[in-house]
Amino acid sequence: MALKIIFAGTPDFSVAPLKALLDSEHDVIAVYAQPDRPSGRGRKLTAGPVKQVALDHNIPVYQPLSLKDAAAQQELINLQADLMVVVAYGLILPAVILNAPRLGCINIHASLLPRWRGAAPIQRAILTGDKTTGITIMQMDVGLDTGDMLLKKECDIRGDDTGSSLHDRLSVLGAEALMEALPLLIDGTTHPVAQDESQACYAEKLNKAEALLDWQQPAQQLVARIQAFNAWPVAQTTCLKDDKSQVLRIWRARVLDEPSGKTPGTVLRSSRDAIDVAAGDVVVQLLQVQLPGGKPMDVKDFVNAHDLSGQVLGHG
């Protein structure tokens, strides 16, 4: 049986599930996305990825500032949807919205709930050194990612995973999980499982202040931070160029299991293979970096023009 579905999502992560629905027998009758945001140097209002896909498929797009407004609520209720699918939408859904579709609202969440409820589950999993994560299809309630779990799909976190690479894999996995869950909802054969509150933890929103590296930390923690914050907000430190301090963004790095023996932040070696930096225990090898106004560069290209040997990063 084909469902009449409202899809609510805004960023890239939501695109794969939306496309999966569009390729299915189900009818996406409306898309909800956050209002357009200024983007680029000209700060022009730009449609987000989900809105752009909807426009390309001639699907009506709704962009209320809030769903707490009575008129916006009635507009959604009037659509008479069977189901609302929510993926990284970014607005709170009040009870009247959660109860509007015949089958309620389901959420595609990028963690194995109840672990990592909240805004940044992908990055927090990498930061903490989790070995596995996944997707949870959840029946939404008024809490923050607290609803009953309908379906889970696991995903390994690889040693070289970044926030970006894991984001992309989980987006695809979310689409797969959604298409598995829909027949169960239609047949009424889901087996909702309540979350164990004692196992819950909160993945708070990322902020730019977290991106500043403290070289006194162990190398593994520093590399985890670098990987988690690729591609936003991007880990950073400071270095000297022409005797002036400037930001050095670090996109990729790895642990070199070699005692540093130097003040944390000291550049031990600078070569075409890597820039080796002393951490709180062993060495961090920088593999891809970026200076202000430039593009991310592999170290072999960076060291042709910039020699950081002997500098103490973070103290410029």
C-alpha positions in Angstrom: 0.0 0.0 0.0 1.4 3.4 -1.0 1.5 6.0 1.8 1.0 9.7 1.6 4.1 11.0 3.2 5.3 14.4 4.4 9.1 14.6 4.4 10.8 17.0 6.8 14.6 17.5 6.5 17.1 20.3 5.6 20.8 19.3 5.1 22.7 16.8 2.9 22.1 14.0 5.4 18.4 14.1 4.6 18.8 13.8 0.8 19.4 10.0 0.5 16.2 9.1 2.4 14.2 11.6 0.4 15.5 10.2 -2.9 14.7 6.7 -1.7 11.1 7.7 -1.1 10.9 9.4 -4.4 12.0 6.2 -6.1 9.5 4.1 -4.2 5.7 3.6 -4.7 5.0 6.1 -1.9 3.7 9.6 -2.6 5.7 12.4 -1.1 3.0 15.0 -0.9 5.0 17.8 0.8 8.5 18.6 1.9 9.2 20.7 5.0 12.6 22.4 5.3 14.1 25.2 7.4 14.0 28.7 5.9 16.7 29.5 3.3 19.9 30.8 4.8 22.4 33.3 3.5 25.3 31.6 1.8 28.6 32.4 0.0 30.4 35.7 -0.2 27.3 37.5 -1.5 25.3 36.2 1.4 22.4 35.4 -0.9 19.5 33.3 0.4 20.1 29.8 -0.8 17.9 26.8 -0.9 19.1 23.9 1.2 19.8 20.4 -0.3 16.4 18.9 0.6 14.5 21.9 -0.7 16.4 21.7 -4.0 15.6 18.1 -4.5 11.9 18.8 -3.8 11.8 21.6 -6.3 13.5 19.4 -8.9 10.6 17.0 -8.4 7.9 19.6 -8.3 7.0 18.8 -4.7 5.4 21.6 -2.6 7.9 23.0 -0.1 6.9 24.5 3.3 9.4 26.5 5.3 7.7 27.8 8.5 9.9 29.5 11.1 8.2 27.4 13.7 5.7 24.6 13.9 4.3 26.1 17.2 2.3 28.6 15.1 -1.4 27.6 14.9 -1.6 28.6 11.2 1.4 26.5 10.3 0.0 23.5 12.3 -3.3 23.7 10.5 -1.6 23.9 7.1 0.2 20.6 7.9 -2.9 18.9 9.3 -4.8 19.8 6.1 -2.4 17.8 4.1 -4.0 14.6 5.6 -0.8 12.6 5.4 -0.5 9.0 6.5 3.0 9.5 7.8 5.7 12.2 8.4 9.3 11.2 8.0 11.7 13.5 9.8 15.5 13.5 9.1 17.7 16.3 10.5 14.9 18.8 10.1 16.0 21.1 12.9 12.7 22.3 14.3 10.8 21.0 17.3 7.6 19.2 16.5 4.8 19.9 19.1 2.4 17.2 20.0 -0.3 18.4 17.6 2.1 17.8 14.7 3.3 14.5 16.0 -0.3 13.3 16.1 -1.5 14.8 12.8 -0.5 12.0 10.4 -2.4 8.8 10.6 0.7 6.8 11.5 2.4 9.6 13.4 5.9 10.8 12.8 9.1 8.7 12.5 12.6 9.9 12.8 15.8 8.6 11.2 18.5 9.2 13.8 22.2 8.7 13.2 23.1 6.6 16.3 22.1 3.4 18.0 19.7 4.9 20.5 19.6 5.6 23.4 23.3 6.3 22.8 23.9 9.8 21.5 20.6 11.6 21.5 20.8 15.1 20.3 22.3 17.3 17.5 25.8 15.8 16.8 25.7 12.0 17.3 28.1 11.3 14.4 30.9 13.5 15.7 30.4 12.6 19.3 30.7 8.9 18.5 34.1 9.5 16.8 35.3 11.8 19.6 34.6 9.2 22.3 36.2 6.4 20.4 33.1 4.3 19.7 33.7 1.3 17.5 30.2 1.0 16.2 27.3 3.3 15.5 24.3 3.1 13.2 20.8 4.2 12.4 17.7 4.1 14.6 14.2 4.5 13.1 12.2 5.9 16.0 8.5 6.7 16.6 8.7 10.4 17.6 7.3 11.7 20.9 7.6 15.1 22.6 11.0 14.3 24.1 14.5 14.8 22.5 15.1 11.5 20.7 13.3 9.6 23.4 10.6 7.8 21.4 10.2 4.0 21.0 12.7 2.4 18.6 11.2 0.6 15.6 14.3 -0.6 13.7 18.1 -0.4 14.0 20.9 -1.0 11.6 24.6 -1.1 12.8 27.6 0.5 11.1 31.3 0.0 12.1 33.4 3.2 12.8 36.6 2.7 10.9 39.9 3.9 12.2 40.3 6.5 9.5 36.6 7.6 9.5 36.0 11.4 9.6 32.8 13.2 10.5 32.3 13.5 6.7 32.9 9.9 5.7 30.7 8.5 8.5 28.0 11.1 7.8 27.8 9.9 4.1 27.6 6.2 5.0 25.0 6.8 7.7 22.9 8.9 5.3 22.7 5.9 2.9 22.1 3.5 5.7 19.3 5.7 6.9 17.6 5.5 3.5 17.9 1.7 3.6 16.5 1.5 7.2 13.6 3.7 6.2 12.6 1.5 3.3 12.8 -1.6 5.6 10.7 0.1 8.2 7.8 1.3 6.0 6.4 -2.1 5.2 6.3 -2.9 8.9 4.4 0.3 9.6 1.9 -0.5 6.8 1.4 -4.0 8.0 1.2 -3.1 11.7 4.0 -5.5 12.4 6.5 -3.2 14.1 7.7 -4.1 17.6 8.3 -0.8 19.3 11.0 -1.0 22.0 11.3 1.6 24.8 14.7 3.2 25.3 16.7 2.3 28.4 17.1 5.7 30.0 20.0 4.5 32.1 22.1 4.1 28.9 21.2 7.5 27.3 23.8 10.1 26.6 23.6 13.5 25.0 25.4 14.6 21.8 25.4 18.3 22.2 25.7 20.6 19.2 29.2 21.3 17.9 30.7 24.7 18.5 33.8 26.3 17.0 35.5 26.7 20.3 35.9 22.9 20.5 38.0 22.9 17.4 41.0 24.5 19.1 43.6 21.7 19.8 45.3 21.4 23.1 48.6 19.6 22.3 48.9 18.5 25.9 46.2 15.9 25.3 47.1 12.4 24.3 47.7 11.9 20.6 44.8 9.5 20.1 42.4 12.1 21.5 43.8 14.8 19.3 43.5 12.7 16.2 39.9 11.7 17.1 39.1 15.4 17.4 40.7 16.1 14.0 38.7 13.3 12.4 35.4 14.1 14.1 35.6 17.8 13.1 36.3 17.1 9.4 34.4 18.8 7.7 33.0 21.2 10.4 34.2 23.1 12.4 37.7 21.7 11.4 40.3 21.3 14.1 42.8 24.1 14.3 45.9 25.4 16.0 48.2 28.4 15.5 51.6 28.7 13.8 54.0 31.5 12.9 54.3 32.8 9.4 56.6 35.9 8.8 56.7 36.2 12.6 52.9 36.6 12.8 50.5 34.2 14.4 47.9 32.6 12.1 45.4 29.8 12.2 46.4 26.4 10.9 43.5 24.2 10.2 44.1 20.4 10.3 42.0 18.1 8.2 43.7 14.8 8.5 46.2 13.3 10.9 47.3 10.0 12.5 49.0 8.7 15.6 52.7 7.9 15.4 53.5 5.6 18.3 56.8 7.2 19.1 57.6 9.1 22.3 57.9 12.8 21.6 60.2 13.9 24.4 59.5 17.5 23.7 57.1 20.3 24.8 53.6 19.4 23.5 53.0 21.3 20.2 56.6 21.2 19.1 57.1 20.4 15.4 59.6 17.6 15.5 60.0 17.0 11.8 58.6 18.7 8.7 58.9 16.6 5.5 57.1 15.7 2.3 55.6 12.7 4.1 54.2 14.3 7.2 54.6 17.1 9.8 55.3 15.4 13.2 54.1 17.2 16.3 54.7 16.3 19.9 51.5 15.6 21.8 51.0 14.8 25.5 52.3 11.3 25.1 53.4 10.3 21.6 53.4 12.0 18.2 50.7 13.3 15.9 51.4 13.2 12.2 49.7 16.0 10.3 48.7 14.8 6.8 46.5 17.6 5.4 46.4 21.2 6.5 45.1 24.6 5.5 46.1 28.2 5.9 43.7 31.2 5.9 42.5 32.0 2.4 43.9 28.8 1.0 42.5 25.3 0.3 43.2 22.2 2.2 46.6 20.9 1.1 48.4 17.5 1.5 51.6 18.0 3.6 53.8 17.2 0.6 52.5 20.4 -1.1 52.4 22.5 2.0 56.0 22.0 3.1 57.3 23.2 -0.3 56.4 26.7 0.8 56.1 26.5 4.6 58.7 25.1 7.0 57.3 24.7 10.5 60.3 22.9 11.9 61.0 23.8 15.5 57.9 25.8 16.0 55.6 25.2 19.0 52.1 25.1 17.6 49.4 26.8 19.6 51.8 29.3 21.1 52.2 31.7 18.2 
